[in-house]
Each structure stands twice: as structure tokens, then as C-alpha cells.
Amino acid sequence: MSAPYPPPPAAPSNDRTTLFGVLGIVIGLICCWPVGLLFAFLSYREAKKSGKQPTLAYIAFAACAIGIIWNIFYATRR
């Protein structure tokens, strides 16, 4: 008798929580904080729906706040 083969590895799941969180951080800091807020909210919602920790969403919200402060500071210096 031959030994049974091990099951194939599981396919990677779509982790939209991480994707939205990272996009929120990058976009919130670099270019457009309203879009970053949108991605932060989407990350938060996906984390709550899937039962994960919303840490990246919180970081994305903070990154957008930094982006807002940076834009206000930059706009008043001109």
C-alpha cells in the first residue's frame, strides 16, 4: 500500500483588509487624503466583517490626518 498524498496547499485568499489599509496609508500620505480616507474606511469595514484587527485602518486614518495637516501647512506657506 502506498501512503496517501498530502493535500494540495490552500490557495491564497483575497485579503482586502490589508490591501485597502496599505492603499489608504500610501495614498493618504502621498497625494490625496480624501481617497486615503475612503480606503481607510473600507479597510476598517472589511476588518470588522472578517473578524480581523483593524490596525492598518487605524494607521491609514492617522496617515490621512498627517496628510491633511501637511496640506494645510503647505497651503499657508505660499
Contacts in CASP RR format, 6 or more apart in sequence:
PFRMAT RR
TARGET T0000
AUTHOR 0000-0000-0000
METHOD contacts of the structure
MODEL  1
MSAPYPPPPAAPSNDRTTLFGVLGIVIGLICCWPVGLLFAFLSYREAKKS
GKQPTLAYIAFAACAIGIIWNIFYATRR
16 42 0 8 1.000
16 43 0 8 1.000
16 46 0 8 1.000
17 43 0 8 1.000
17 46 0 8 1.000
17 47 0 8 1.000
17 50 0 8 1.000
17 52 0 8 1.000
17 54 0 8 1.000
17 56 0 8 1.000
17 57 0 8 1.000
18 43 0 8 1.000
18 56 0 8 1.000
19 43 0 8 1.000
20 39 0 8 1.000
20 40 0 8 1.000
20 42 0 8 1.000
20 43 0 8 1.000
20 46 0 8 1.000
20 56 0 8 1.000
20 57 0 8 1.000
20 60 0 8 1.000
21 39 0 8 1.000
21 40 0 8 1.000
21 42 0 8 1.000
21 43 0 8 1.000
21 56 0 8 1.000
21 57 0 8 1.000
21 59 0 8 1.000
21 60 0 8 1.000
22 56 0 8 1.000
23 36 0 8 1.000
23 39 0 8 1.000
23 60 0 8 1.000
24 35 0 8 1.000
24 36 0 8 1.000
24 37 0 8 1.000
24 38 0 8 1.000
24 39 0 8 1.000
24 40 0 8 1.000
24 43 0 8 1.000
24 60 0 8 1.000
24 63 0 8 1.000
24 64 0 8 1.000
25 56 0 8 1.000
25 59 0 8 1.000
25 60 0 8 1.000
25 63 0 8 1.000
27 33 0 8 1.000
27 35 0 8 1.000
27 36 0 8 1.000
27 39 0 8 1.000
28 35 0 8 1.000
28 36 0 8 1.000
28 37 0 8 1.000
28 39 0 8 1.000
28 60 0 8 1.000
28 63 0 8 1.000
28 64 0 8 1.000
28 67 0 8 1.000
29 63 0 8 1.000
29 64 0 8 1.000
29 66 0 8 1.000
29 67 0 8 1.000
33 64 0 8 1.000
33 67 0 8 1.000
33 68 0 8 1.000
33 71 0 8 1.000
36 60 0 8 1.000
36 63 0 8 1.000
36 64 0 8 1.000
37 61 0 8 1.000
37 64 0 8 1.000
39 60 0 8 1.000
40 57 0 8 1.000
40 60 0 8 1.000
40 61 0 8 1.000
40 63 0 8 1.000
40 64 0 8 1.000
41 57 0 8 1.000
43 54 0 8 1.000
43 56 0 8 1.000
43 57 0 8 1.000
43 60 0 8 1.000
44 54 0 8 1.000
44 57 0 8 1.000
44 58 0 8 1.000
44 61 0 8 1.000
46 52 0 8 1.000
47 53 0 8 1.000
47 54 0 8 1.000
47 56 0 8 1.000
47 57 0 8 1.000
48 54 0 8 1.000
END
